[in-house]
C-alpha cells in the first residue's frame, strides 16, 4: 500500500466567497474554522503534507490566524478552480498522488480520507471520487500519471472535463459520509451546516 508520505493534500481556498458574502477560508462552523476542521481530519488520516491555495487578498489574514499553515498563492483565482489545482500540483510535483479538498467541505471524516487513499492504493492510476447514494462528492484523489495533463490544461476549463478528457479510469467509491456533499455556497447553506454541527 502506498504510504501517506507519498500523498499531498491540496486545500482549494482561493475563492472570494461572493455568494457567501465572505471568503470561505475565513468561515467557521460550530466555532471552528473550516480550514481547521479540514487540516485536523487530514492529519488524523495520516497525511502530513498539506498546502492551502489562497487568493492574494487572504494571505495576511491566514498568516495572522494560522501562522504555521503551509500556503501557496494563486495569482489569478478569477480564472477558476482549475488554476488553484494547478498551483497545488506544481507544489507537489514529486508526490505519487494528491487529494483535492475544497474548503467548503469541512465535515469530511478522517475515515473517509482513509477509505479514498486505500482505494487509490488498489487502483493507483485511477481518479478516486467518493459517492453517497450515487451522488459524487469531494475530496477526490488524483494520481501522478495525470499531473502533467492537468498542468497543461487551459485554466478556464472545469477539472471534471479535464479528467474525463484524459480517458483515465474514474473510480466512484461509495461511503456513508454526508460531509462529502457539503458544498456551502450561500448564507442559507452555512446556516443549515451550523445547525447540523451544533446538534
C-alpha positions as CSV (number, residue, x, y, z in Angstrom):
1,X,0.0,0.0,0.0
2,X,1.3,3.5,-0.8
3,X,2.4,5.3,2.3
4,X,0.7,8.6,3.2
5,X,4.1,10.3,2.8
6,X,3.7,10.0,-0.9
7,X,0.4,11.9,-0.7
8,X,-0.1,15.6,-0.9
9,X,-3.3,17.3,0.4
10,X,-4.4,20.4,-1.5
11,X,-7.0,22.6,0.1
12,X,-8.7,24.8,-2.5
13,X,-9.4,28.1,-0.8
14,X,-8.8,30.8,-3.3
15,X,-12.4,31.8,-3.9
16,X,-13.7,35.2,-2.9
17,X,-16.9,33.8,-1.4
18,X,-19.1,36.2,-3.5
19,X,-22.3,34.2,-2.9
20,X,-21.4,33.6,0.8
21,X,-20.6,37.2,1.5
22,X,-17.1,36.4,2.9
23,X,-14.2,34.2,1.8
24,X,-15.0,30.6,2.8
25,X,-11.5,30.2,4.2
26,X,-12.5,32.7,6.9
27,X,-15.7,30.9,7.9
28,X,-16.4,28.9,11.0
29,X,-18.8,26.1,11.8
30,X,-19.6,25.3,15.4
31,X,-16.9,27.9,16.4
32,X,-14.2,26.1,14.4
33,X,-12.8,27.5,11.1
34,X,-13.5,25.3,8.0
35,X,-9.7,25.2,7.3
36,X,-9.0,24.0,10.8
37,X,-11.6,21.2,10.6
38,X,-10.0,20.0,7.3
39,X,-6.4,20.1,8.5
40,X,-7.3,18.2,11.6
41,X,-9.2,15.5,9.6
42,X,-6.4,15.1,7.1
43,X,-3.8,14.8,9.8
44,X,-5.9,12.2,11.6
45,X,-6.0,10.2,8.4
46,X,-2.2,10.2,8.4
47,X,-1.5,12.7,5.7
48,X,1.2,15.1,6.8
49,X,1.9,17.2,3.7
50,X,-0.8,19.8,3.1
51,X,-0.9,23.1,1.2
52,X,-3.7,25.6,1.3
53,X,-4.2,27.5,-2.0
54,X,-5.2,31.2,-1.4
55,X,-6.0,34.3,-3.3
56,X,-3.6,37.2,-2.6
57,X,-6.1,39.1,-0.5
58,X,-6.3,36.3,2.1
59,X,-2.6,35.8,2.7
60,X,-2.2,38.3,5.6
61,X,-5.3,37.0,7.4
62,X,-4.1,33.4,7.2
63,X,-0.6,34.4,8.3
64,X,-2.1,36.1,11.4
65,X,-4.7,33.4,12.1
66,X,-2.8,30.2,11.2
67,X,0.9,31.1,11.1
68,X,2.0,27.5,10.7
69,X,-0.3,26.6,7.8
70,X,1.6,26.0,4.6
71,X,0.2,28.1,1.8
72,X,0.6,28.9,-1.8
73,X,-0.9,31.9,-3.7
74,X,-2.9,31.6,-6.8
75,X,-2.2,34.8,-8.6
76,X,-5.2,34.5,-10.9
77,X,-8.0,32.8,-8.9
78,X,-10.6,34.5,-11.1
79,X,-9.5,32.0,-13.8
80,X,-11.4,29.3,-12.0
81,X,-10.8,26.4,-9.6
82,X,-8.5,24.5,-12.1
83,X,-6.0,27.3,-11.7
84,X,-5.8,26.6,-8.0
85,X,-5.4,22.9,-8.7
86,X,-2.5,23.6,-11.0
87,X,-0.8,25.7,-8.3
88,X,-1.1,22.8,-5.8
89,X,0.1,20.2,-8.3
90,X,3.2,22.3,-9.1
91,X,3.9,22.4,-5.4
92,X,3.5,18.6,-5.0
93,X,5.2,17.6,-8.3
94,X,7.2,14.8,-6.5
95,X,4.2,13.1,-4.9
96,X,2.6,9.9,-6.2
97,X,-0.9,11.3,-5.7
98,X,-2.8,14.3,-4.3
99,X,-6.1,14.6,-2.6
100,X,-8.1,17.7,-3.6
101,X,-10.2,19.2,-0.9
102,X,-12.5,22.2,-1.5
103,X,-12.5,24.4,1.7
104,X,-16.3,24.3,1.7
105,X,-16.3,20.6,2.5
106,X,-15.1,20.8,6.1
107,X,-17.1,17.9,7.6
108,X,-15.4,15.0,5.7
109,X,-14.4,12.4,8.3
110,X,-10.9,11.1,8.7
111,X,-12.2,7.6,7.9
112,X,-13.4,8.9,4.5
113,X,-9.9,10.2,3.7
114,X,-8.5,6.8,4.7
115,X,-11.1,5.0,2.5
116,X,-10.2,7.0,-0.5
117,X,-6.5,6.6,-0.1
118,X,-6.9,2.8,0.4
119,X,-8.9,2.6,-2.8
120,X,-6.2,4.7,-4.6
121,X,-3.6,2.2,-3.4
122,X,-5.6,-0.6,-5.0
123,X,-6.1,1.4,-8.3
124,X,-3.0,3.7,-8.4
125,X,-3.7,5.1,-11.9
126,X,-7.4,5.9,-11.3
127,X,-9.1,9.0,-10.2
128,X,-10.9,8.2,-6.9
129,X,-14.2,10.1,-6.2
130,X,-16.4,9.5,-3.2
131,X,-20.1,9.0,-3.6
132,X,-23.2,8.9,-1.4
133,X,-26.4,7.4,-2.7
134,X,-24.9,7.6,-6.2
135,X,-24.1,11.4,-5.8
136,X,-20.5,12.3,-6.4
137,X,-18.7,14.4,-3.9
138,X,-15.3,15.6,-2.6
139,X,-12.5,15.2,-1.8
140,X,-11.0,13.4,-4.8
141,X,-7.7,11.7,-5.3
142,X,-5.6,12.4,-8.4
143,X,-2.8,10.1,-9.4
144,X,0.6,11.3,-10.6
145,X,0.1,10.0,-14.1
146,X,-2.4,12.8,-14.7
147,X,-0.4,15.7,-13.2
148,X,1.2,16.8,-16.5
149,X,-2.1,16.7,-18.4
150,X,-3.8,18.8,-15.7
151,X,-1.0,21.3,-15.6
152,X,-1.1,21.8,-19.3
153,X,-4.9,22.3,-19.4
154,X,-6.4,25.7,-20.0
155,X,-7.2,27.4,-16.7
156,X,-10.7,28.2,-17.8
157,X,-11.7,24.6,-18.1
158,X,-13.6,22.6,-15.4
159,X,-11.5,19.9,-13.7
160,X,-14.2,17.4,-14.3
161,X,-14.0,17.9,-18.0
162,X,-10.2,17.7,-18.0
163,X,-10.3,14.4,-16.0
164,X,-12.8,12.8,-18.3
165,X,-10.8,14.1,-21.3
166,X,-7.7,12.1,-20.2
167,X,-9.6,8.8,-20.7
168,X,-8.3,7.6,-17.3
169,X,-10.3,5.3,-15.1
170,X,-12.7,7.2,-12.8
171,X,-13.5,5.1,-9.7
172,X,-16.5,6.1,-7.7
173,X,-16.2,4.9,-4.1
174,X,-19.3,4.5,-2.1
175,X,-19.3,5.8,1.5
176,X,-21.8,6.9,4.2
177,X,-20.2,10.3,4.9
178,X,-22.6,13.2,4.3
179,X,-19.7,15.5,4.6
180,X,-18.6,14.7,1.0
181,X,-21.6,16.6,-0.2
182,X,-21.1,19.6,2.0
183,X,-20.8,22.2,-0.7
184,X,-21.5,25.6,1.0
185,X,-22.3,28.4,-1.4
186,X,-24.7,30.7,0.4
187,X,-25.6,32.0,3.8
188,X,-28.5,29.6,3.8
189,X,-26.2,26.7,3.2
190,X,-24.0,27.9,6.1
191,X,-26.9,28.2,8.4
192,X,-28.1,24.7,7.7
193,X,-24.5,23.5,8.2
194,X,-24.1,25.3,11.5
195,X,-27.4,23.8,12.7
196,X,-26.2,20.3,11.8
197,X,-22.8,20.8,13.6
198,X,-24.4,22.1,16.7
199,X,-26.8,19.2,17.1
